[in-house]
Amino acid sequence: MCGDWTARTHPSSSILTGNFSIVSCSYFSLLFVGSHSKHKVNDLQYIPHLMRGERHVFDRFAVIFSVVIVWIYAHLLTVGGAYKNTGPKTQLSCRTDRAGIIGAAPWIRVPYPFQWGAPTFDAGEAFAMMATSFVALVESTGTFIAVSRYASATPLPPSILSRGVGWQGVGILFSGIFGTGIGSSVSVENAGLLALTRVGNRRVVQISAGFMIFFSILGKFGAVFASIPAPIVAALYCLFFAYVGSAGLSFLQFCNLNSFRTKFILGFSIFMGLSIPQYFNEYTVVNGYGPAHTGARWFNDMINVPFSSEAFVAGILALFLDITLHRKDNQTRKDRGMHWWDRFRSFKTDTRSEEFYSLPFNLNKFFPSV
């Protein structure tokens, strides 16, 4: 997580800004939930009974309010000299005026294709990037499923999931053409934000994309947002990833959790999914290179990158065990929850699929779903 080393170098500011961001974000998001709900979730949500309102202001803009409040607090600490005698890592992560990022940014900068020179091709690096893209594919698949869950849509048909992955590949291609330095991946944070705000409108995504293009061209505005201290971003990650993780766990309700087979696959894959990446990451921090350390860098990347991802290791291991540890009978199939997913194997088996997954501007003619 981006704020781990920040918390170690300056724990007081990281804990304070991080915890306040989480608490205030949760506070605002729960502020008006109970007054518009038919059932009380728990007795801790007493605030709605004290403060009632017809507008979902704090519910919809919880993240903006919390970030602005903590951002102002971090700026006051910066101006007041709270970081003058701290280490360079703390100043780099906690100060709001670090490295002159706003002053050095140009007012207008239009990106163009191949701005860093003509593209080159290396077979070894291509295989390494394929492994990295496969890891991003696994993580993006989980995010797609979480988004459909929190948007109250039907489970993703395979053709819709393939369409999303295909467009992600197009995004990675354009990232390489414009020289972004990194590929495109699905934003897990946005999936958590959808769960927090309960806003699943496609128009919101389109407007957000317009803002991203706007801030990428006007460098000064983008630099202002880039000056957000890392502990604030790390705190939001804690909140958003919790929502996405709980979405994945919620699908276990369709499996038989009393089955010892299900318990073994679930427990073993989660444990190994946390342990193996932890080993790879700690080995890299201590030695400066991963456990796979040969003369071929592309081979090292193909091994070290996938096994440093918790989602990849846990998902692949769970998939392998689920496929190999089963008998071909109806009881095992029910234990796996396959009977529930049968109705969503095709786009046309559920009449609501057209409502949730149809493309705008009549693009379904060019990208049909089956």
N, C-alpha and C positions, 0 to 999 in steps of 0.2 A: 504494500500500500504506500502511496506517495508520501504519507506523513510519518512513517515509522521512524526514520532516522531523525526527523525533526523532534519527535517526542523524546528521543533519547538524549539529544544534545541540549534541549531546553524544555524540560518536562512541564514547568509551571505554566508557560505561555501556551504550550500545545494542549495540555489538559484543560486549561481554562477556556481557550477559544474553541477547542473541539467539543468539549462537553456542553458548553453553552449553545453551540450551533445545533447539536443534536437535540438538546432539551427544548430549545425555543422552536425548532422546526417541528418537533413532535407536539409541542404545546399548541402552536398555531393550527396544525393539521387536525388536532382533536377538538379544537375550540367549539366548533358548531356541529360536530358529528351527532352527538347525542340528542340534540333538540330536534333533529330531522330524522331520527331513526325510530323504528317501531319497537326495537328491543335494546336493552342496555347490554353493552358488551361486558363491562365489569364496573364495579363501584368506584374505580379510580378515575373514571371519566366524569367527574362531578362538575367540571368547569362549565359545560353547556347548560347546566341547570342554573348557574349563576349569571351567565352572560348569554343572552339569546339575541338572535338576529335573523333577518330574512335573507341577507346577502352572504354568500360563501366567500367573503374576502380573504379571511385568514386561512380558510381551508384551501383556496386555490393558489394563494401566493405565499405559502408558508416558507418555501425555500428562499424566495427573494427577500422577505422580511428578515429571516435569520441571518442570511449572508450579509446583508447591508449593516445590520446591527453589529455583528462581530467584526466586520471589515472596518467600520468606524472606530470600534474599540482598538483594533490592531493599529490603525493609523494614529490614534492618540498615544498609544505606547511608543510608536516610532518617533513621533514629534517630541514626546516627553523624555526621550533618551533612555528608555528601559532596556534597549539592546546595545548600548554603547560598549559595554565591557563584556559582551558575550562572544562566543566563538564565531568563526566565519560561517559555519553551517547554519547556526541559529539565525544569524542576520540574513543569510540568503533565503531562508524559508519563512521567517516571521516578519521581516520588514516589508512595508508597503512601497518603499521607494528604492528597492534594491537594484543595483547595477544600472541605474539610469535607463530603465527599460522604456519608460514613457518618452523621455527626451530624445533617445536614439531612434525611436520608431518614426518612419516617414509618414507624412499626412496621407498620401495616396500612393499605392503601389499595386499595380495590376499584374497578377501572375500570368505567365505565358508558357506554352509547351517547351520542354527541353531547355529551360532557363539555366541549367547547370551544365550544359554541354550535350553533345550527341550521346545517345544511349549506347551502352556496351553490353555484351553478352558473355557470360561465363557459365559453363555447364554445371560446375560444382555449386556456385552460388544460386543457380536456378533451382537445383534440388533442395537446397537449404530453405529457400523462400517458399517452395511448395510445401515443405513440412510446416513452416510457420503459418502458411495460409490454411493448412488443414487444422491446426490448433485453433485459429480464429474461426473456422467453420464450426467446430464443435461448440465453442463458447457462444457463437452467434445463434446456433440452433436453440440452445437453452434460453437465450434472451427472446427469440421469436415466440417460443412457447409461453414464456412468462408474460409477454405483452398480450397475447391472445387471452390469457387467463384473466389478467387485470382489466382488460377492456371489455369483459363480459361477452366475448365472441366465442364462437364454436371452436373446438380444437382444430389446429392447423391440418388441413389435408396435405398429403405428401406433395402434390403438385404446387401448392401455394408455398410450401417450405422450399421447394426447389427453385421456384421463381425468386424468392427472397435471396437465396444464396447466389443465384445467377446475377442478380443486380448488385450484390455485394462484390462479386468478381469484376463487374464493370467499374465499380467504384475504385477497386484496387488498381485496375488498369489506368484509370485517369490519374490516380495518385502518382503512379510511376511516370506518366507523361508530364505532369506538372512538377515533378521533383519534390514531393512533400517530405521525402525522407522516411516516411512510415506508410504502411498500407491502411486501408479503410476497414473498420470493423464496426459491428453493431454496438451501440452505446448501452452498456448495462445500467449506467446511471439514469438514463432516460426512462428505462423500464421501471426502475424504482420510483422515479418521479411521477410516472403515470399512476403507479399504485398509491402514492401519497396524495396526489391532487385529485385522482379519480376523473381525470380529463383524458379521454381516449379519442378525441376528434382528430381526423386526418388533417383538417385545416390548420390545427395548431402546429403540426409537424412541418407543413408547407411554409407557414409564416416563420417558424424557427430557422428553417433552411435559408430563407431570405435574409434574416438577420445575420446568419453565419457568413453568407457571401458579402454582406455589407461590411461586417467587421474585418473580413480578410482583405478587403480593398483599402479601407480607411485605417491605416496602421495605428494612428493615435488612439482610436476607440478600442481597437483590439488589445493594445498594450495596457490600457486601463484595466481590462478584465484579466489580463495575464498577470497583473500585480496582486491578485488575490493571494494572501498567504497560504502556504501549503497545508497547515493544520485545519483550515476551514474546509478545504477540498477533501482532506482525509476524513473529517467528521461526516461530511455528506456521503462519502463512500460507505462509511459504516452503516448509515441509515438506509441508503439505496440498496446495497448488496444484501441487507437483511430481508428486504421485501422480495428481491429476486430469488434468494435462497429459499424463503418460505413458500414461494410459488412452486418451486420444484418439489419440495416436500409434500405439498398439498396433493400432488398427483398420486402419492402412495396410498391414498384412500381407496383407490380402485384395485389395489393389490390385497392379497390376504396376508396381513402382518402377523397372523398367528402361525403361518407356515415357517418351519425352520429353514427351508430353502430360501425364502424371501429374507429372513433375518440374516442369514449368512452372507448373501449377496450384498445386502444393504450395508451391513456393518463392515465387512471386509473391504468393499470398494471405497467407502468413506474414509476408513482408517488409512488405507494405502494411498488414497488420493491426497491425503494431507501429509503423510510421512515421506513419500518419495520426492515430491517437489521441495519439501523442506530440506531434505538431504542435498538435493541438487543446488538449491539456492545458497545454503550455508557453505557448501564445498566451493562454490564460485566466489563467495565473499572472502573466504580464508585464503584460497590459493590464487585467485585472480583468473581462473579458468575452470570450466566444468569438469565433471568426472570423465567425460569422453574427451580426451586430449591427445589427438594424433597430429600428424603432419598435414592432414587434409582438413582445412577449416570448415568446408562445406559438410563433411561427415560429422564433425563435432557439433555443428549447429543442428543437424538433422536429429541428433540424439539429445542434446542438452535442452533445446528449446521446447520440444513437446513434453519432456518429462519434468519441466519446470512449471507446468500448468496444472493446477489442481483439478480444474474441470475436465481437462483432457484425460488425465490418468484415471480419475474416478469413473468418468463416463465410458472410456474404452474397456476398463476392467469389468464394470458392471454389465456392459453389453456382451462381453465375451462369456462371462459366467452365466448370464441369463440365457444365452443361446445354447451353451454346451451342457448346463446342468438342468436338464428337463426331460421328462418323458412325454411321449406323444399321446397324451390322454386329456380328456376334458377337464379333469380336476386341476392338473398342473396349468392348463391354459387359463383357467379361472383365477388361480393363484397369481398368475402373472398379470392379470387385468386385461388380457387380450380381448375378452368378450365385450368389454366396454368400448374399445377403440375400433371395433369392426365397422361401426356405423359411420366413422369419419375417414375411412380409407379412400374414399372418392369424393370429389368436389360436388358431385351431383346427388349424392345420397342424402344430403341435408339441404333443405330449401333455404336455410338462413345463410348458407355460404356465400350466395350472390350478394347479400346485403353487406356482409362484413368484408369480403375479400375482392370485390370487383374493382377494377382499375378505373381511374378518372379519365375523362376525355375519350371515352370509347376505345381505350387501348386493349380491351379484352379480345378484339378481333386479331390483333397482332401477337398477343401473349395469352392464348387460351389456357384454361385450366381443365383438367380432366379428373 
